[in-house]
Amino acid sequence: MLNKLILPIVETFHSLQGEGAHTGRSAFFIRLAGCSVTCSWCDTKYSWSISTKSWRSLDNIVYEAIVAQQEGAAFIVITGGEPLHHSLKDLCHRLARSKLPIHLETSGVDPLTGKFDWITLSPKRHKPPKLEILRACNEVKVIINETTDLLFANSITRLTNDFVSPPLLYLQPGWDNIEGYKLAVDFVRTNPNWHLSLQTHKWLGVR
C-alpha cells in the first residue's frame, strides 16, 4: 500500500498561468507524474512515467506552495500527467494551509478526489471524461488539431447545454499547428459561446 503522505512529482515551479480563464495570473504549479491518456501531441510526455526518484512528501510540497504565496502566487495549479490517477484528498487538505485557491487541470478520466476552487477539464476524444467531472468543472478546454476535434467540441456543448451552471468553453489550437489555429479561430468567430485559448506562456518564452 502506497504511503498517502507522498506523491510522484515531476516538477514544481512558480510562473504565470498561460491558458484559459486565468491567463496571465501568477500561479504555483505542481506537476504530478503518471498518465495513461497518452495524447500523441502532448507537450509534457516527460510526465507520463513515474520515476522511483520522483516521490516527495506532501509537507515538502506545501512548504514550496507557502513560499510561492509569499512571493506573489495567486493560486495553486495541480496538473500532470493526469493528476487524478492519484488520490488528491490529502494533498488538497494540506495545501489549504497556504490559504491559496487550488486549481485542477485534468482530462477527467478518473473519479474526482480532493477539494478544488477551480477545475479545468481538458477532455480527449479518444478517452472521454466522466460525466461527474464535466458537471463539476468550471471551464472546458478542447485542444484542436483537426476537424474531428471540432465535432468533439460540439458534443461537449450538447452535454453541457442543460447544466444549471455550464462551464466556460475554450478551444485551444495545438501548439505550432497551423490547421489547428485556423480551425479554432474560425469556429470561435462563428460560435459565441466559445472562447479562444492560446498557450501564451510559450509565446512569451516563460515556463
C-alpha positions as CSV (number, residue, x, y, z in Angstrom):
1,M,0.0,0.0,0.0
2,L,1.4,3.4,-1.0
3,N,2.1,6.0,1.6
4,K,-0.7,8.6,1.4
5,L,1.7,11.3,2.5
6,I,3.9,11.2,-0.6
7,L,3.1,11.7,-4.3
8,P,5.2,11.3,-7.5
9,I,6.1,14.8,-8.6
10,V,7.7,15.7,-11.9
11,E,8.3,19.4,-11.1
12,T,7.1,22.3,-9.1
13,F,7.5,25.9,-10.2
14,H,6.2,29.5,-9.8
15,S,5.2,31.1,-13.1
16,L,2.2,32.6,-14.9
17,Q,-0.9,30.6,-15.9
18,G,-0.7,30.7,-19.7
19,E,-4.0,29.2,-20.7
20,G,-7.8,29.5,-20.2
21,A,-9.8,31.9,-18.0
22,H,-6.9,32.7,-15.6
23,T,-4.3,33.5,-18.3
24,G,-1.7,35.9,-17.2
25,R,-2.1,35.4,-13.4
26,S,0.7,34.3,-11.1
27,A,0.5,30.7,-10.1
28,F,2.4,27.9,-8.3
29,F,2.4,24.7,-10.4
30,I,2.5,21.2,-9.1
31,R,3.0,18.6,-11.9
32,L,2.3,15.1,-10.9
33,A,3.8,12.1,-12.7
34,G,1.9,9.4,-14.5
35,C,-0.5,9.4,-17.4
36,S,-2.3,6.7,-19.3
37,V,-4.2,9.1,-21.6
38,T,-1.1,9.5,-23.8
39,C,-2.1,12.0,-26.4
40,S,0.2,11.9,-29.4
41,W,0.5,15.7,-29.5
42,C,1.1,16.0,-25.7
43,D,3.8,18.6,-24.9
44,T,4.6,17.1,-21.4
45,K,5.3,13.5,-22.4
46,Y,8.1,13.6,-19.8
47,S,5.4,13.4,-17.2
48,W,3.9,10.1,-18.4
49,S,6.1,7.7,-16.4
50,I,6.7,7.6,-12.7
51,S,10.3,7.6,-11.6
52,T,11.4,6.0,-8.4
53,K,13.2,9.3,-7.7
54,S,10.1,11.4,-8.1
55,W,8.3,10.6,-4.8
56,R,8.1,13.6,-2.5
57,S,6.4,14.3,0.8
58,L,3.2,16.4,0.9
59,D,4.7,18.6,3.6
60,N,7.6,19.4,1.3
61,I,5.2,20.4,-1.5
62,V,3.1,22.5,0.9
63,Y,6.2,24.3,2.1
64,E,7.0,25.3,-1.5
65,A,3.4,26.5,-2.1
66,I,3.7,28.7,1.0
67,V,6.9,30.2,-0.2
68,A,5.3,30.8,-3.6
69,Q,2.4,32.5,-1.9
70,Q,4.8,34.8,-0.1
71,E,6.4,35.6,-3.5
72,G,3.1,36.6,-5.1
73,A,1.4,33.4,-6.4
74,A,-2.3,34.0,-6.6
75,F,-3.3,30.3,-6.7
76,I,-2.0,26.7,-7.0
77,V,-2.4,24.6,-10.1
78,I,-2.3,20.8,-9.8
79,T,-1.6,19.4,-13.2
80,G,0.2,16.4,-14.8
81,G,0.5,14.0,-16.4
82,E,-3.0,13.1,-15.2
83,P,-3.2,14.2,-11.6
84,L,-6.4,12.3,-10.8
85,H,-4.6,9.0,-11.4
86,H,-3.7,9.7,-7.7
87,S,-5.9,10.5,-4.7
88,L,-5.6,14.2,-4.2
89,K,-7.6,14.4,-1.0
90,D,-4.6,14.6,1.4
91,L,-2.7,16.9,-0.8
92,C,-5.6,19.4,-1.0
93,H,-6.2,19.2,2.7
94,R,-2.6,20.1,3.4
95,L,-2.4,22.8,0.7
96,A,-5.2,24.6,2.4
97,R,-2.5,25.8,4.9
98,S,-1.2,28.0,2.1
99,K,-4.5,29.8,2.0
100,L,-4.3,29.9,-1.8
101,P,-7.1,28.8,-4.1
102,I,-6.5,25.3,-5.5
103,H,-7.0,24.7,-9.2
104,L,-7.0,21.4,-11.0
105,E,-6.2,20.6,-14.6
106,T,-7.5,17.2,-15.7
107,S,-8.6,15.1,-18.6
108,G,-11.4,13.8,-16.4
109,V,-10.8,10.0,-17.0
110,D,-10.7,9.3,-13.2
111,P,-13.1,10.0,-10.3
112,L,-12.7,13.3,-8.7
113,T,-10.7,13.4,-5.4
114,G,-9.8,16.4,-3.4
115,K,-11.4,19.8,-2.9
116,F,-10.9,22.5,-5.6
117,D,-11.8,26.1,-6.1
118,W,-11.4,25.8,-9.9
119,I,-11.4,22.8,-12.3
120,T,-10.2,22.9,-15.8
121,L,-11.3,19.9,-17.8
122,S,-9.3,19.2,-21.0
123,P,-11.3,16.2,-22.4
124,K,-9.8,13.9,-25.0
125,R,-12.0,12.3,-27.7
126,H,-10.0,9.0,-27.6
127,K,-10.7,8.8,-23.8
128,P,-13.8,10.8,-23.0
129,P,-14.3,12.3,-19.5
130,K,-16.5,11.1,-16.7
131,L,-19.8,13.0,-16.6
132,E,-19.2,13.8,-12.9
133,I,-16.1,15.8,-13.9
134,L,-17.9,17.6,-16.7
135,R,-20.6,18.6,-14.2
136,A,-18.0,19.8,-11.6
137,C,-15.7,21.7,-13.9
138,N,-15.5,25.5,-14.3
139,E,-14.0,25.5,-17.7
140,V,-13.7,23.1,-20.6
141,K,-10.6,23.4,-22.8
142,V,-10.6,21.3,-26.0
143,I,-7.4,21.0,-28.0
144,I,-7.9,21.5,-31.7
145,N,-5.6,19.8,-34.2
146,E,-8.0,18.7,-36.9
147,T,-11.7,18.9,-37.9
148,T,-12.7,15.8,-35.9
149,D,-11.7,17.8,-32.7
150,L,-14.4,20.4,-33.6
151,L,-17.0,17.6,-33.8
152,F,-15.9,16.5,-30.3
153,A,-16.2,20.1,-29.0
154,N,-19.8,20.2,-30.3
155,S,-20.6,17.0,-28.5
156,I,-19.3,18.6,-25.3
157,T,-21.6,21.6,-25.9
158,R,-24.6,19.3,-26.2
159,L,-23.8,17.7,-22.9
160,T,-23.4,21.0,-21.0
161,N,-26.5,22.8,-22.5
162,D,-28.8,21.6,-19.8
163,F,-26.4,22.3,-16.9
164,V,-27.7,24.8,-14.3
165,S,-24.2,26.4,-14.3
166,P,-22.5,25.4,-17.5
167,P,-18.7,25.7,-17.7
168,L,-16.8,28.3,-19.7
169,L,-15.9,26.8,-23.1
170,Y,-12.4,27.2,-24.7
171,L,-10.8,26.0,-27.9
172,Q,-7.0,25.8,-27.8
173,P,-5.1,25.2,-31.1
174,G,-2.4,22.6,-30.8
175,W,1.0,24.2,-30.5
176,D,2.6,25.1,-33.8
177,N,-0.3,23.5,-35.7
178,I,-1.4,25.9,-38.5
179,E,-4.5,23.9,-39.3
180,G,-5.5,23.9,-35.6
181,Y,-5.1,27.7,-35.4
182,K,-7.3,28.3,-38.4
183,L,-10.0,25.8,-37.3
184,A,-10.1,27.2,-33.8
185,V,-10.3,30.8,-34.8
186,D,-13.0,30.2,-37.5
187,F,-15.0,28.2,-35.0
188,V,-14.9,30.7,-32.2
189,R,-15.7,33.5,-34.6
190,T,-19.0,31.8,-35.5
191,N,-19.9,30.2,-32.2
192,P,-20.3,32.9,-29.5
193,N,-20.4,30.5,-26.6
194,W,-16.8,29.5,-27.2
195,H,-13.6,31.4,-26.4
196,L,-10.1,31.1,-27.8
197,S,-7.3,30.0,-25.5
198,L,-3.7,30.3,-26.5
199,Q,-0.5,29.0,-24.8
200,T,0.6,32.5,-24.0
201,H,3.5,31.2,-21.8
202,K,5.1,29.6,-24.8
203,W,4.7,32.8,-26.9
204,L,6.3,34.7,-24.1
205,G,9.1,32.2,-23.6
206,V,8.3,31.6,-19.9
207,R,7.9,28.3,-18.1
